[in-house]
Amino acid sequence: MSKIHMRVYRGNSEGGQLKDYDVEVAEGMVVLDAIHNLQATQTSDLACRWNCKAGKCGSCSAEVNGKPRLMCMTRLNEFAEGETITVMPMKTFPIMKDLATDVSWNYEVNKRIPPFTPREGADWHWEQRDADRAQEFRKCIECFLCQDTCHVLREHDKKTSFAGPRFFARIASLEMHPIDGLDRTELLKDQHGIGLCNITRCCTEVCPESIRITDNAIIPMKERVVDKYYDPLRILWNKMTGK
């Protein structure tokens, strides 16, 4: 066993601060193990969400040394010997207690997305490559790290006008499904604010499932919105045809 120095946020919706701890750890441990050890030996009231400890439930999202990460997938040997490990709650969402944040806003956004709706008379036989396009986005574990790192939500708090990368990925899984028949481009433009995304790819960088959110979801859907609402030739054609 050895010891590491940790700084962990302690507080609630009314405020809080970072507190220092020396924590015993063993070889092979992850940050979540160190948090559990801290709970067991020094501060049993430390609030922290977790479930599977296998990087598949998305529960233990936090910010480790300033980067949004899953604590269960962040190994302690990734840090330099003697480096202080600072663990903060996700900045984008309201703090409930310590490392636990209120992510319920995400589920309200999800309710506003029209679900999968097959086209009338659709042929339910399609190519594997068509299924694969939509399937990538279904790997999402809803850790909301992409939402946390997105500057539109994180720095500008545009929750009333911007859905965020997690839900652009969900809409992409529907829009790119070979059987779905709905057109969600107006929703993307007017309610979910896809135009506010300036394609920094920060959401892709933090995704634990390596989903190419920016390149495979956001950019193609931004192009669809531009083609439908801002293409001058299409606008002229619509005026000429009365559409």
DRENRODO-408293 format. One record per residue: x, y, z of N, C-alpha, C, O in turn. Coordinates in steps of 0.05 Angstrom, whole numbers, plus 5000, padded with zeros to 4 digits. Example, Ala and Ser with C-alpha at 12.3 -4.5 7.8 and 13.67 -1.06 7.14 Angstrom:
2
526448865156524649105156526449345156528549345169 525749555142527349795143525850015157526850235161 
***
This chain:
243
501749765000500050005000501850255000504050255011 500850464988502150714987500050934992497650874993 500851184993498951404998499151604975501251654964 496751714968496651924949495252164962493752134982 495752404952494452634962492152714944492552734919 489752744955487452814940486153064950486253124974 485053214932483353444939480553384928480253354904 478653374945475953294938473953514945474053624967 472153574927470153784933468153684953467153464951 467753844973465653794994463854034995464654255000 461253974992459354194994456654114983456153884977 454854314979452154264969451354504952453054664944 448754534947447754744930448255024941448255224926 448855044966449255304979452255384978452855614985 453955204971456855264969458555044980457554854992 461155064977462954864987465854934980466455154971 467654744985470454794980471954524976470954314983 474354544966476054314964477354254991478254435005 477353994998478653905023480853705016480653544998 482953715032485353555027485253295043484453285067 486053075030486152815043488552655033489352685010 489752505051491752305044490452035045489351955065 490451895022488851645019490751415013492451434996 490251195027491850945021490750814996488250774993 492550734978491750604953493550374948495750354959 492750194930494349964922494649964891493250114877 496449804882496949784853494349704838492849524847 493949824816491649754799489049904805487049874792 489150074826486650214834485950434814487750544800 483450504813482450734798481550954817481450904841 480951184807480151414824477651344841477551414864 475851194829473451114844474150944868472950964890 476150764865477150604888478150784910477650744934 479650994903480751174923478451334937478651374961 476451404922474151534934472751354954471951434976 472351094946471150904964472750864989471650845011 475450854986477150825009476951065027476951035052 476751295015476351545031473751535046473651605070 471651445033469051415047469251215070468051265092 470650995066470750785086472450855110472050755132 474451025106476451065128476451345140477251385163 475551555125475851825135473251995135472952155153 471551955115469252135113466951985101466451985077 465451845118463251675109460951815096459251695083 460752085100458552235089459152355061457652515051 461452275050462152375023460152265002459952015000 458752434988456852344968458152304941459652474931 457652074929458852004903457051794890456351594902 456351834865454751644850456551434837458751504826 455651184837457050984822455150744820453250724835 455750554802454150324800455750084790456449904806 456450074764457649834753460649804757461649584758 462050034760464950034762466349904738468449794741 464949914715466049784691465849974667466249884644 465250224671465150414650462750384632462850464608 460550264642458250214625455650344636453650344621 455650444660453150554671453150854669451050984669 455450984668455651274666455151424692454851664692 455051284715454251404740456451574753455851784765 458951484751461051614767462451834752464851874755 461051984736462252214722463052434742461652494761 465452544737466452754753468652904737469152834714 469953094750472153234737474753164753474953244776 476553024740479052944753481353104741481953094718 482553264759484653454750483753624727485253674708 481253714728480153904709478953774684477853924667 479053514681478053384657475553214664475753054682 473353244649471053074654471752784647472552724625 471352604667472052324664470252144680468952234699 470251894673469051694691471151614711473351534704 470451634737472451564758473251274757475451204764 471351104749472050814748473850734725474950514725 474250914706475950854683478551024684479951034664 478951164706481351334708483251204728482851224752 485351084718487250934735489151134749489951334738 489851064774491551234789494351244778495751444781 495251034764497951044753498151224728500351244717 495951344720496051544698497251804708498151974692 497351844734498352094745501252064754502151844762 502652284753505452274761505752224791504052294807 507952094798508452034827508552294843509952484836 506952304864506852544881504852754871504452954884 503552704848501652904837499052904854498052684860 498153134860495553154874493253094855493253204832 491452934863489152864846486653014857485752974879 485653194840483453364848480853264835480753224811 478853214852476353104842474053304848473553374871 472753394826470653594828468053474815468253294799 465753574823463253494810463153624782464653814777 461453514765461153634738460153924741458153974754 461554094727461054384730458354474718457154664727 457554334696455254424681452554384696450654524689 452554214715449954144729449954234758452054244770 447554294769447454384796448454174816447953934813 449954254836451054074856448854004876447454184886 448553744881446753654902448253624928447553744948 450353464927452153434950454853314941454853114927 456953444948459653354942459953294912459953484896 460353044905460852974877458352904861458452844837 456052914874453452844861452153094851451653284865 451453084825450153314812447353244802446753004799 445753444798442953404789442953414758443153624747 442653184746442753164716439953134704439653054681 437853194720435153144711434353314687432653234672 435653544683435053704659435353544634433853584615 437353364633437853204609435353034602434753004578 434052934621431752754616429352924607427652824592 429253174615427153344604427553414575425653414559 430053454567430753494539429953244523428853274501 430553014534430052764519427052734513426352624492 425352824532422452794528421452954504419452894492 422953164496422153334474422953234446422353364426 424353014446425252904420423152704410422652504424 422052744386420152544376421452274373423652254362 420152064382421451794382421551674354420551794334 422751444352422951304327420151254315418351154328 419851334290417251314276417751194248418651344231 417050944244417650824218415950944196413651014200 417150974172415651064149413450874142413650634145 411250984132409050824123409950654099411050764080 409450394101410250224079413150174077414150084056 414750224098417650194097418449904093417149724103 420549864078421749594075423549544099425549684102 422949344115424549294139427049134134428349034153 427849104110430348974103432249194093431649334074 434549214105436449414097439349314099439749104111 441249464088444049394088445249424116444449594131 447149254123448449264148449849534153449849644175 450949654131452249904134450350124143451050314157 447750104134445750294142445150274172444850474186 445050024181444549984210446950074226446550184248 449350034216451750114231451850414235452850514256 450950574216450950864218449450954243450351134258 447150844247445550924270446450784296446150904317 447550554294448250394317450450524334450550494358 452350674321454550794336453450964358454550964380 451351114353450351304373448851164396448451284417 448150914392446750764412448650644433447750524453 451250684429453150604449453250794473454450734493 451851024470451951224492450951114518448950974519 452551164540451851064566450651284584450051244607 450151514572449051744586450551814611449451854633 453151834608454851934630454652234631455352354652 453852364609453552654606456152804608456153044614 458452664603460952804603461152994579462353204581 459852914557459853094533458253344539459053564531 456053324554454553554562456153734581455953974580 457653604598459253754618461453914605462054134614 462753804585464953944573464154144551465754314544 461754124541460754304520460654594530459354654549 462154774516462355044526459755194525459255384540 457955114507455355254505453755214530452255394539 453954974542452554914567454354984591453355104611 456854924589458654954612459255254618459155334641 459955404598460755684602458455874599458456084612 456555814581454456004574451655924585449756084584 451455684596448955584609446555624591444455734600 446755544566444555574546442555344547441755244526 441855254571440155024573437355064562435954874555 436455314560433755364550433655354520431455344508 435955374506435955394477437855194464438155204439 439155024479441154844467440954564480441054544505 440654364464440254094474442853954483442953794502 445054024469447653904476448253654460446553534448 450853584460451853364443450553094448450152934430 449853034474448652774479446052744462445552524452 444452954461441852934447442052984417440252904402 444253114408444753114380445452834370444752744348 446852684387447452404381444952234380444652064363 443152284399440652134399438952194374437852014361 438752454367437252524343438552404318437152314300 441252404318442652284295441951984292441651884270 441751844315441051564314438251514302437751304290 436551714304433851694293433851794264432651654246 435052024259435052134232436551954212435851954189 438551804221440151644203439151354203440351184189 437051294217435851024216434550984189432951154181 435150764176434050724149430950704147429850714126 429650664170426750624170425250874181422950914174 426551034197425251264209424251454188425651504169 421851564192420651734172420252024180419352184163 421052104204420652384213422952564204425252464201 422352814201424353014195424653194220422753344227 426953184233427353334258429153574254430253684273 429553664229431353894224430254154236431854314246 427654194235426554434247426954434277427554644289 426654204290427154174318429954244325430554384344 431854144309434654194313435354494311436854594326 434054624292434654904287433355084308434655264319 430755044313429255234330429255184360429555364376 428954934367428754864396431454764408431954824431 432954624393435354504404437954644397440054574406 437754854381439955044377442454924366444655004375 442354744347444754624336446654824324449054774323 445655054315447355264304449255384324451255504316 448755354350450555464370453055304373455055404384 453055054363455454884365457554984345456955014321 459955044354462055134336464154924331466454984324 463454664335465054434327467854434339469754414324 468054464365470654454378471654164382473954114387 469753974380470253684383470953614412472053394417 470453794431471053734459469353504469470153344486 466853484459465053264467466052994458465952804473 467152984434468252734423470652654440471052414445 472252844448474752784463474252654490475852484499 471952714503471552614530469752364530469252244551 468652284507466752064506468051804512469951724498 467251664534468551414541467951184522469350984522 465851214505465151014486466351074458465850934439 467951284457469351364432467351414409468051354385 465051514415463151594395464051844381464752044395 464151844355465052084340462652284338461552314316 461952404360459552564362459652794342457752844328 461952934341462153164324462053094294460353204280 463752914286464052864257461752694246460852744224 460652514262458652334252455752404258453952304246 455452584278452752664286452252964281450453034265 453853124294453253414294453653544266451953684256 455953484254456553614228454553534207453553704193 453953264203451953194183449253334188447853404169 448453354213445853474218445853774215443853894207 448153904221448354194215448154234185446954434176 449354054170449154084140446254044131445454184112 444753864143441953834136440354084141438754164125 440854204164439454454171440154674152438454824142 442754704145443554914126442354864099441355054086 442454614090441254554064438354624062437354724042 436854564084433954604083433154894087431254994075 434555044105433655304112435355544103434455774103 437855494094439655714088440855694060442255874052 440355484045441355454018439855654000437455613997 441155853988439756053972438255933948436056023941 439355723936437955603913435455463922433355473908 435555323945433155193955431055403963428655363958 431955623975430055833983428655943958426255983958 430255993937429056093912427155893900424955973891 427855643900426155433889423555413905421355383893 423755433931421355413948419455653942416955623942 420655893938418956123932417656093904415256163901 419055983885417955943858415755733858413855753843 416155523875414155313874412055333896410155173897 412355543913410355593934410555393957408555363971 412855263961413155073983413955214008414355094029 
***
